[in-house]
Amino acid sequence: MKNLFFCTKMNNDIDRTGQPCYLCIDHTGQCVGDDQYNLLPARWRSFAVYSKFEQLDSEKQQIILNAALAEFSEKSYKQASTNEIVKRAGISKGILFHYFGNKKQLFIYLFDWAMGYFMDRFNREVDLDNRDVISRLWEVVEFKMKINSYYPTMFGFFQQMFVDTPPDIMNELMKTRDLLALNIFDRLFDNVDWTFFRDELAEPRSLDAIKWMFEGYGNTLIEKIKQEEGSIDVEAAFSGSQEFFGYVRKLFYKEEYQ
């Protein structure tokens, strides 16, 4: 049986009992039957815990989520105010806590929802049939830029969460992020066309080296975000990524594929 690791609600769909339908995703990113939903660890079933919120129509849900994203994208966890969130959403604080319980649970829900959105778009927009592995990786960068243009507050939220989120919350969120990253990396580095590589580098160890380089580059960006307290020039980061990818292609690929 495949190991499950993520679960997200499917729009406004309900099952025959009137309960929300959930989309369960396994370690390959493929959907599995809802009969395996209960195998998920407790927090990854968190969408079911917030059933009152999810019984709202999608428009009302989106207003509240957008308000929370906006606040958490502009301020770190400790600085963000639920008073500001309810003001943006046009609801009372009592209603917000009725749906989410407290600020921590709202933040966790928002993270899970954002990651579900990210994975859904990734599965639809990144071409994993392209066997040029470095081009695949570049598609991921372009995909992230699209997310930033579609949903700038989501990008800001992911940046701000590295600033001063309490360790107990951060450790919990990173378990999900690391599993999703592992899932994405496994798929990005599968079914590689070795003819692109220099003859002496056409071996699996080259993929390990590329992984380490990209992980290191990503960690450098995260450290920069932390140092600049959640603020980063996205266009400059994109330009820097182009230079980095060009360098990696020159290192590993034959001249005609650089």
KACOR-V930162 format. One record per residue. N is the residue number from 1. RES is the residue in three letters. SS is DSSP state (H for helix, E for strand, C for the rest). PSI is psi in whole degrees, 0 to 359 (* if undefined). OMEGA is omega in radians with two decimals (NA if undefined). Layout:
BEGIN
n=(N & N)
res=(RES & RES)
ss=(SS & SS)
psi=(PSI & PSI)
omega=(OMEGA & OMEGA)
END
This chain:
BEGIN
n=(1 & 2 & 3 & 4 & 5 & 6 & 7 & 8 & 9 & 10 & 11 & 12 & 13 & 14 & 15 & 16 & 17 & 18 & 19 & 20 & 21 & 22 & 23 & 24 & 25 & 26 & 27 & 28 & 29 & 30 & 31 & 32 & 33 & 34 & 35 & 36 & 37 & 38 & 39 & 40 & 41 & 42 & 43 & 44 & 45 & 46 & 47 & 48 & 49 & 50 & 51 & 52 & 53 & 54 & 55 & 56 & 57 & 58 & 59 & 60 & 61 & 62 & 63 & 64 & 65 & 66 & 67 & 68 & 69 & 70 & 71 & 72 & 73 & 74 & 75 & 76 & 77 & 78 & 79 & 80 & 81 & 82 & 83 & 84 & 85 & 86 & 87 & 88 & 89 & 90 & 91 & 92 & 93 & 94 & 95 & 96 & 97 & 98 & 99 & 100 & 101 & 102 & 103 & 104 & 105 & 106 & 107 & 108 & 109 & 110 & 111 & 112 & 113 & 114 & 115 & 116 & 117 & 118 & 119 & 120 & 121 & 122 & 123 & 124 & 125 & 126 & 127 & 128 & 129 & 130 & 131 & 132 & 133 & 134 & 135 & 136 & 137 & 138 & 139 & 140 & 141 & 142 & 143 & 144 & 145 & 146 & 147 & 148 & 149 & 150 & 151 & 152 & 153 & 154 & 155 & 156 & 157 & 158 & 159 & 160 & 161 & 162 & 163 & 164 & 165 & 166 & 167 & 168 & 169 & 170 & 171 & 172 & 173 & 174 & 175 & 176 & 177 & 178 & 179 & 180 & 181 & 182 & 183 & 184 & 185 & 186 & 187 & 188 & 189 & 190 & 191 & 192 & 193 & 194 & 195 & 196 & 197 & 198 & 199 & 200 & 201 & 202 & 203 & 204 & 205 & 206 & 207 & 208 & 209 & 210 & 211 & 212 & 213 & 214 & 215 & 216 & 217 & 218 & 219 & 220 & 221 & 222 & 223 & 224 & 225 & 226 & 227 & 228 & 229 & 230 & 231 & 232 & 233 & 234 & 235 & 236 & 237 & 238 & 239 & 240 & 241 & 242 & 243 & 244 & 245 & 246 & 247 & 248 & 249 & 250 & 251 & 252 & 253 & 254 & 255 & 256 & 257 & 258)
res=(MET & LYS & ASN & LEU & PHE & PHE & CYS & THR & LYS & MET & ASN & ASN & ASP & ILE & ASP & ARG & THR & GLY & GLN & PRO & CYS & TYR & LEU & CYS & ILE & ASP & HIS & THR & GLY & GLN & CYS & VAL & GLY & ASP & ASP & GLN & TYR & ASN & LEU & LEU & PRO & ALA & ARG & TRP & ARG & SER & PHE & ALA & VAL & TYR & SER & LYS & PHE & GLU & GLN & LEU & ASP & SER & GLU & LYS & GLN & GLN & ILE & ILE & LEU & ASN & ALA & ALA & LEU & ALA & GLU & PHE & SER & GLU & LYS & SER & TYR & LYS & GLN & ALA & SER & THR & ASN & GLU & ILE & VAL & LYS & ARG & ALA & GLY & ILE & SER & LYS & GLY & ILE & LEU & PHE & HIS & TYR & PHE & GLY & ASN & LYS & LYS & GLN & LEU & PHE & ILE & TYR & LEU & PHE & ASP & TRP & ALA & MET & GLY & TYR & PHE & MET & ASP & ARG & PHE & ASN & ARG & GLU & VAL & ASP & LEU & ASP & ASN & ARG & ASP & VAL & ILE & SER & ARG & LEU & TRP & GLU & VAL & VAL & GLU & PHE & LYS & MET & LYS & ILE & ASN & SER & TYR & TYR & PRO & THR & MET & PHE & GLY & PHE & PHE & GLN & GLN & MET & PHE & VAL & ASP & THR & PRO & PRO & ASP & ILE & MET & ASN & GLU & LEU & MET & LYS & THR & ARG & ASP & LEU & LEU & ALA & LEU & ASN & ILE & PHE & ASP & ARG & LEU & PHE & ASP & ASN & VAL & ASP & TRP & THR & PHE & PHE & ARG & ASP & GLU & LEU & ALA & GLU & PRO & ARG & SER & LEU & ASP & ALA & ILE & LYS & TRP & MET & PHE & GLU & GLY & TYR & GLY & ASN & THR & LEU & ILE & GLU & LYS & ILE & LYS & GLN & GLU & GLU & GLY & SER & ILE & ASP & VAL & GLU & ALA & ALA & PHE & SER & GLY & SER & GLN & GLU & PHE & PHE & GLY & TYR & VAL & ARG & LYS & LEU & PHE & TYR & LYS & GLU & GLU & TYR & GLN)
ss=(C & C & C & E & E & E & E & E & E & E & E & E & E & E & C & C & C & C & C & E & E & E & E & E & E & E & C & C & C & C & E & E & C & H & H & H & H & H & H & C & C & H & H & H & H & H & H & H & H & C & H & H & H & H & C & C & C & H & H & H & H & H & H & H & H & H & H & H & H & H & H & H & H & H & C & C & C & C & C & C & C & H & H & H & H & H & H & H & H & C & C & C & H & H & H & H & H & H & H & H & C & C & H & H & H & H & H & H & H & H & H & H & H & H & H & H & H & H & H & H & H & H & H & H & H & C & C & C & C & C & C & C & H & H & H & H & H & H & H & H & H & H & H & H & H & H & H & H & H & H & C & H & H & H & H & H & H & H & H & H & H & H & H & H & C & C & H & H & H & H & H & H & H & H & H & H & H & H & H & H & H & H & H & H & H & H & H & H & C & C & C & C & C & H & H & H & E & C & H & H & H & C & C & H & H & H & H & H & H & H & H & H & H & H & H & H & H & H & H & H & H & H & H & H & H & H & H & C & C & C & C & C & C & H & H & H & H & H & H & H & H & H & H & H & H & H & H & H & H & H & H & H & E & C & H & H & H & C)
psi=(137 & 148 & 125 & 150 & 354 & 150 & 134 & 150 & 145 & 93 & 237 & 15 & 141 & 155 & 187 & 345 & 357 & 5 & 154 & 145 & 146 & 146 & 111 & 135 & 133 & 188 & 349 & 357 & 6 & 153 & 147 & 170 & 150 & 352 & 343 & 4 & 320 & 351 & 347 & 142 & 157 & 311 & 331 & 359 & 16 & 335 & 326 & 332 & 330 & 43 & 328 & 317 & 319 & 353 & 350 & 156 & 157 & 327 & 317 & 320 & 314 & 323 & 316 & 316 & 318 & 322 & 317 & 317 & 317 & 314 & 314 & 344 & 337 & 336 & 155 & 171 & 312 & 328 & 335 & 143 & 128 & 335 & 318 & 323 & 313 & 328 & 315 & 322 & 343 & 34 & 171 & 159 & 325 & 320 & 316 & 313 & 336 & 322 & 322 & 348 & 303 & 178 & 319 & 313 & 325 & 315 & 316 & 316 & 315 & 319 & 312 & 318 & 315 & 320 & 324 & 318 & 315 & 312 & 321 & 314 & 322 & 312 & 332 & 335 & 340 & 126 & 98 & 356 & 346 & 116 & 0 & 101 & 324 & 325 & 322 & 313 & 322 & 324 & 325 & 318 & 314 & 322 & 317 & 324 & 323 & 316 & 319 & 323 & 323 & 318 & 68 & 329 & 330 & 316 & 317 & 323 & 313 & 328 & 313 & 333 & 344 & 356 & 293 & 27 & 131 & 142 & 322 & 322 & 315 & 317 & 321 & 315 & 324 & 334 & 316 & 313 & 317 & 323 & 319 & 320 & 318 & 317 & 313 & 315 & 318 & 319 & 325 & 330 & 19 & 152 & 55 & 141 & 109 & 349 & 341 & 333 & 152 & 145 & 319 & 351 & 5 & 70 & 160 & 331 & 334 & 322 & 321 & 317 & 318 & 318 & 312 & 321 & 316 & 324 & 316 & 319 & 317 & 319 & 326 & 319 & 320 & 318 & 322 & 320 & 316 & 314 & 326 & 14 & 50 & 359 & 130 & 143 & 104 & 318 & 319 & 321 & 321 & 316 & 317 & 325 & 322 & 315 & 318 & 314 & 321 & 320 & 317 & 320 & 317 & 325 & 319 & 335 & 155 & 156 & 322 & 348 & 7 & *)
omega=(-3.13 & 3.09 & 3.13 & 3.07 & -3.12 & -3.13 & 3.13 & -3.11 & -3.11 & 3.06 & -3.11 & -3.08 & 3.06 & 3.13 & -3.05 & 3.11 & -3.12 & 3.13 & 3.12 & 3.05 & -3.12 & 3.11 & -3.14 & -3.06 & -3.14 & -3.03 & 3.07 & -3.10 & -3.13 & 3.13 & 3.06 & -3.09 & -3.12 & 3.09 & 3.13 & -3.07 & -3.07 & 3.09 & -3.13 & 3.02 & -2.98 & -3.04 & 3.14 & 2.95 & -2.98 & -3.13 & 3.13 & -3.13 & -3.07 & -3.03 & 3.13 & 3.11 & -3.04 & 3.02 & 3.04 & 3.05 & -2.99 & -3.13 & 3.12 & 3.07 & -3.07 & 3.11 & -3.13 & 3.14 & 3.13 & 3.12 & 3.12 & 3.11 & -3.12 & -3.12 & -3.12 & 3.08 & -3.13 & -3.06 & 3.08 & -3.10 & -3.07 & -3.10 & -3.10 & -3.06 & 3.05 & 3.06 & 3.12 & -3.14 & -3.12 & 3.09 & 3.12 & -3.07 & -3.12 & 3.11 & 3.10 & 3.12 & 3.11 & 3.11 & 3.13 & -3.12 & 3.03 & -3.13 & -2.97 & 3.10 & -3.13 & -3.10 & -3.13 & -3.12 & 3.05 & -3.12 & 3.14 & 3.11 & -3.10 & 3.11 & -3.13 & 3.12 & -3.12 & 3.12 & 3.07 & 3.08 & -3.13 & -3.10 & 3.13 & -3.14 & 3.11 & -3.11 & -3.10 & -2.94 & -3.13 & -3.06 & -3.14 & 3.06 & 3.06 & -3.01 & 3.01 & -2.96 & -3.13 & 3.03 & 3.07 & -3.12 & 3.09 & 3.07 & 3.12 & 3.10 & 3.12 & 3.10 & 3.12 & 3.09 & 3.08 & 3.12 & 3.14 & -3.14 & 3.12 & -2.95 & -3.08 & 3.13 & 3.10 & 3.11 & 3.12 & 3.10 & 3.13 & 3.11 & -3.07 & -3.07 & 3.13 & -3.01 & -3.08 & 3.09 & -3.13 & -3.07 & -3.10 & 3.10 & -3.10 & 3.13 & 3.12 & -3.13 & -3.10 & 3.07 & 3.09 & -3.12 & -3.10 & 3.10 & 3.10 & 3.11 & 3.11 & 3.11 & -3.12 & -3.13 & 3.14 & -3.11 & -3.14 & -3.08 & 3.11 & 3.05 & -3.11 & 3.05 & -3.05 & -3.12 & 3.08 & -3.00 & 2.95 & -3.05 & -3.08 & -3.11 & -3.10 & -3.13 & -3.08 & -3.13 & 3.08 & 3.09 & 3.09 & -3.14 & 3.13 & 3.09 & -3.11 & 3.13 & -3.11 & 3.06 & 3.13 & 3.12 & 3.12 & 3.12 & 3.09 & 3.09 & 3.13 & 3.12 & 3.11 & 3.10 & 3.13 & -3.10 & -3.12 & 3.06 & 3.02 & -3.11 & 3.10 & 3.11 & -3.05 & -3.14 & 3.12 & 3.11 & 3.12 & 3.12 & 3.11 & 3.12 & 3.10 & 3.11 & -3.13 & -3.14 & 3.10 & 3.12 & -3.13 & 3.11 & 3.13 & -3.13 & -2.93 & -3.00 & 3.02 & -3.03 & -3.10 & -3.13 & -3.10 & NA)
END
